[in-house]
Amino acid sequence: MEALLKSIERESEDVAKALEAPDGQMVEVVYKANRVDEEVAKPSTPNHIPGTALRVGKEYIVRVKNWMTQEGMDFNINWNNKKAMPFRVMAGRVLKETRGMVYMSLKARRLRTDYCMKCGRPLTHPVSRLYGLGPECGQHFHINPFETEQELREAVEEVDKKLSEITWSGWVAKSGIEYAMEVNNGVRKD
């Protein structure tokens, strides 16, 4: 027991008393908790910021909670004329801000991601990761029908074009934003 108590590197007045106690006597050793820097203690993903940190005039890629994409939800009925966001991950600019919401003008755009931009499910297949959409949402069903790199690039450009035509403007609840990444001129800050 003596070796165990000495091996613990934190200071405690009780350790000295415990080491002096006769064999068989019960002792209580209380260690003071180490202070942990809050920034170190938080699990973080590089460049992810919370919805509460979004500011007017800045551009972001946002990932919202699933309920923001459901038209029947009270928030979308009351604040967005029953128009839900078409994708869970979209890019755009904050135009207005209130204490609990931001009004954003958003556009779908293809991103290399491990989650489907439309429904948020994990992507496991390379073709899905390329498109940023799962097999059902992207209607590709994991099929790579291309014989050459050029055909593949053309198909990806076509997906980019179709996605860029999907736009949405409306109120986004700050609590409905899972995370955001600030972008400058369409490029993520990584």
C-alpha positions in Angstrom: 0.0 0.0 0.0 2.9 2.3 0.8 4.2 2.0 -2.7 0.8 2.7 -4.2 0.3 5.8 -2.2 3.8 7.1 -3.0 3.2 6.4 -6.8 0.4 8.8 -6.9 1.9 12.1 -7.9 -0.8 14.5 -6.6 -0.3 16.2 -3.3 -2.4 15.3 -0.3 -1.9 16.0 3.4 -3.6 12.7 4.1 -0.9 10.6 2.4 1.7 11.4 5.1 -0.9 10.5 7.8 -1.8 7.3 6.0 1.8 6.2 5.8 2.3 6.8 9.5 -0.9 4.9 10.5 -0.4 1.5 12.2 -1.1 -1.6 10.1 -4.7 -2.6 10.0 -6.0 0.9 10.9 -8.4 2.3 8.5 -7.4 5.7 6.9 -9.1 8.1 4.5 -7.0 9.8 1.8 -8.7 12.7 0.0 -7.0 14.1 -3.2 -7.9 17.5 -4.4 -9.2 17.5 -8.0 -6.8 18.7 -10.6 -7.9 21.8 -12.4 -8.5 21.2 -16.0 -8.4 23.9 -18.6 -11.9 24.0 -20.1 -10.6 24.3 -23.6 -8.5 21.1 -23.2 -11.4 19.2 -21.6 -13.8 19.8 -24.5 -13.8 17.3 -27.3 -13.2 19.4 -30.4 -13.2 19.0 -34.1 -10.9 21.3 -36.0 -12.6 24.5 -37.1 -16.1 23.5 -35.9 -17.9 26.3 -34.2 -21.3 26.2 -32.5 -24.4 27.8 -33.9 -24.3 30.5 -31.3 -21.1 31.8 -32.8 -22.5 32.6 -36.3 -22.4 36.3 -37.2 -24.1 38.5 -39.8 -22.2 38.9 -43.0 -20.0 35.8 -42.6 -20.2 32.7 -44.8 -20.5 29.2 -43.3 -21.0 25.6 -44.1 -23.6 24.5 -41.6 -24.8 21.1 -40.5 -28.2 21.1 -38.9 -30.1 18.7 -36.8 -32.5 16.5 -38.7 -35.7 18.3 -37.5 -34.6 21.4 -39.5 -35.1 19.3 -42.7 -38.6 18.2 -41.8 -41.5 20.4 -43.1 -44.0 19.3 -40.5 -41.9 20.5 -37.5 -43.4 23.5 -35.6 -40.3 25.6 -36.1 -40.5 25.3 -39.9 -44.2 25.8 -39.9 -44.0 29.0 -37.7 -40.8 30.6 -38.9 -40.2 29.3 -42.5 -43.6 29.2 -44.1 -43.6 25.4 -43.9 -40.4 25.2 -46.0 -37.8 23.0 -44.4 -34.1 23.0 -45.4 -33.6 20.6 -48.3 -30.2 19.3 -47.0 -28.7 18.9 -43.6 -25.4 20.3 -44.8 -25.5 23.6 -46.8 -23.3 26.6 -47.4 -24.2 30.2 -47.3 -24.3 33.6 -45.6 -25.9 34.8 -42.4 -28.1 37.8 -43.4 -29.9 38.5 -40.0 -29.5 37.4 -36.4 -31.7 37.3 -33.3 -30.8 36.0 -29.9 -31.8 32.4 -30.8 -31.8 32.3 -34.7 -30.0 33.3 -37.8 -31.6 34.0 -41.1 -29.4 32.4 -43.8 -29.3 32.3 -47.6 -28.0 28.8 -48.3 -27.0 26.7 -51.3 -26.3 23.0 -51.6 -22.8 22.1 -52.5 -20.8 18.9 -52.8 -18.4 18.3 -49.9 -16.0 15.5 -49.2 -17.7 14.2 -46.1 -18.3 11.0 -44.1 -22.0 11.9 -43.7 -24.7 12.3 -46.3 -25.4 16.0 -46.8 -29.1 15.3 -47.3 -30.1 12.9 -44.5 -27.0 12.9 -42.3 -26.4 9.1 -42.3 -22.8 7.8 -42.3 -21.2 7.3 -45.7 -19.2 4.1 -46.1 -18.8 3.6 -49.8 -16.2 5.5 -51.8 -18.7 6.5 -54.5 -21.0 8.0 -51.8 -18.1 9.9 -50.3 -17.2 11.3 -53.7 -20.7 12.7 -54.2 -21.2 13.6 -50.5 -24.6 11.8 -50.8 -25.7 8.3 -49.9 -27.0 5.8 -52.4 -30.7 6.7 -51.9 -30.3 10.4 -51.6 -27.9 10.7 -54.5 -29.7 8.0 -56.5 -26.4 6.4 -57.5 -26.7 3.1 -55.6 -22.9 2.7 -55.3 -22.6 2.2 -59.0 -19.5 3.7 -60.7 -20.6 3.5 -64.3 -17.6 5.4 -65.6 -14.9 3.9 -67.8 -12.5 6.8 -67.7 -11.4 9.6 -65.3 -12.8 12.2 -67.7 -16.3 10.6 -67.6 -16.2 10.6 -63.8 -15.1 14.2 -63.7 -17.9 15.2 -66.0 -20.4 13.3 -63.8 -19.1 15.1 -60.7 -19.4 18.4 -62.4 -23.0 17.6 -63.3 -23.7 16.7 -59.7 -22.1 20.0 -58.7 -24.3 21.9 -61.1 -27.5 20.2 -59.9 -26.6 20.9 -56.3 -25.8 24.5 -56.9 -29.4 25.0 -58.2 -30.8 23.9 -54.8 -31.1 27.0 -52.7 -33.0 27.9 -49.5 -33.4 31.0 -47.4 -34.9 31.0 -44.0 -34.5 31.1 -40.2 -32.2 28.5 -38.7 -32.5 27.9 -34.9 -29.0 28.3 -33.4 -29.9 25.2 -31.2 -30.6 23.4 -34.5 -27.1 23.8 -35.8 -24.9 20.8 -34.9 -21.8 22.7 -36.1 -20.6 25.3 -38.6 -17.4 26.0 -40.4 -16.5 29.5 -41.5 -15.6 29.9 -45.2 -13.8 32.6 -47.1 -14.7 33.0 -50.8 -16.2 29.5 -50.8 -13.1 27.9 -49.3 -13.2 26.3 -45.8 -10.8 27.6 -43.2 -8.9 24.4 -42.4 
